[in-house]
Amino acid sequence: MGTWRRFIIVMCVFFLVSSELYSKVNLDDPINFHVDTIRYSYSGNFKALISVPIPIKTHPQPDKYPVIIYNYDEYYDMLGPKASLKRGYDILAFMRKFNEWGYACIVPMDRFRKVHAINGALDYVMSDPRFDHDQVHMIGHSEGAFLGLFTIKEFPNIRSMILLAPNNLYSSGRVSLSNLLREHKQIDVPMLMLGASKSKGYRRQNEKIVYRVLKQLQPDLAYLGYGVNPRWYFNTKHLFMKEVNDFLYRNSGPRKDN
């Protein structure tokens, strides 16, 4: 093969690769959204996606970033990212939105019902000097919301917790409501629960039970119900995101513990 022919082939490959790379990056992106993967150990080996707002003129870098840990619906583990995206569940859209609000975001991946995946992400945040350790918030959907409750024992300084249509999948064992009641007499973390009244059968009843238990543990639990299916919370363009943003804003100052 001649030198020029080899050169042409190499250049074609370069442009194809470059085109694929830059197709994933919006060069006009006002927040320079970027996602990396981190790996960590916490009673097991786990990984997570992480996005930190990149400073630009209109959004200068703060001294330390507040953080949102986002725990996705179990649907994402069951179907995988491509199938979930086809059904309208875009994890990156949540990360981007939280970056737009000024928060770094971490999403524990391949969680498969392991609380340690979330605990490990919290441990990672608490050891990273870029982050404000007094401003770590948790948002979870369905199983992800419920699993997040079991991190409070080891990380009681979580600043706030938002539960989107929480789903208790176990009647007994480590991640069950009965064990949550054994672990806590009271939960001081500010909480917002957003319900889905069009859940089918057991999910609707399950949500009511979760609400009663959480109200017992956290009397100041804020609740707002929507007449929707739980998958409505897949979409960042829906109305609930305003409630999420408002709740985060109200709980971004110093915590007033009793």
C-alpha positions, 0 to 999 in steps of 0.5 A, a space after each residue: 500500500 502506497 504512502 498516500 493511500 495509507 495517509 488518506 485511510 488514516 485521515 478518514 478514520 481520524 475524521 470519523 472518530 472526531 465526528 463521533 466524539 464531537 457529536 456527543 458534545 454541544 460546543 455551544 453548550 452554555 454550561 459546558 456539560 461533561 460527564 465522567 465515570 468514577 470507581 470506588 469501594 465500599 463493601 464492594 466495588 462500584 462505579 458512578 457517573 459524575 458531572 461537575 459544572 464547568 465554570 464559565 463567565 456567567 457561572 463562576 466557580 464557587 468555593 465548593 460545589 453543593 452536591 446531588 446524589 441521584 438514585 434512579 428507578 430500578 427500571 434503569 438497572 433492569 433494562 439498561 441505559 439504551 432501552 431506558 432512553 428509548 422509553 424516555 428515561 434519560 439519566 444524563 438529562 437529570 445530571 445536566 439539569 442539576 448542573 444548570 442549577 449549580 449542583 455537582 451530580 453523582 449517579 451510582 450505576 449498576 446498583 442492583 439493590 445495593 445500598 452500599 453503592 449509594 453509601 460509597 458515593 456519599 463517602 466519595 463526596 465527603 472525601 473530595 475537597 471540591 464539594 460542600 460537605 454540608 450541602 449534600 442532597 439526595 434525590 431518588 425515584 422508586 426503589 432508588 428513593 427507598 434505598 436512599 433512606 438506608 444511608 441516613 444511619 451512616 450519613 446523618 448529615 445529608 442536607 435534604 432528601 427528595 423521594 419520587 414515588 418511593 417503592 418498598 420492594 421488600 416486606 422484611 430484611 435489610 431494606 424493609 420498612 420494618 428495619 427502617 423503623 428499627 434503625 430510627 426512632 426519628 429522622 431529622 433530614 428534611 424530606 419531600 415526598 412526591 406521589 403518583 396516585 395512578 400507580 397500579 394496585 400494590 404500588 399505590 397501596 405501597 406508597 401510602 404505607 411508605 408515607 405513613 411510616 415516613 410521617 411517623 419518623 419525620 413529622 415535618 415530611 412535606 408531601 405533594 401528590 400528582 395524578 400520574 403514573 410513576 414513570 412520569 418522573 422520568 422526564 425533567 421537563 415535567 412540573 415536579 422539577 419545579 417542586 424539586 428545585 424549590 425544596 432544594 433552595 429552601 434547604 440550602 442554608 445552614 441546617 437548624 437542628 433541634 
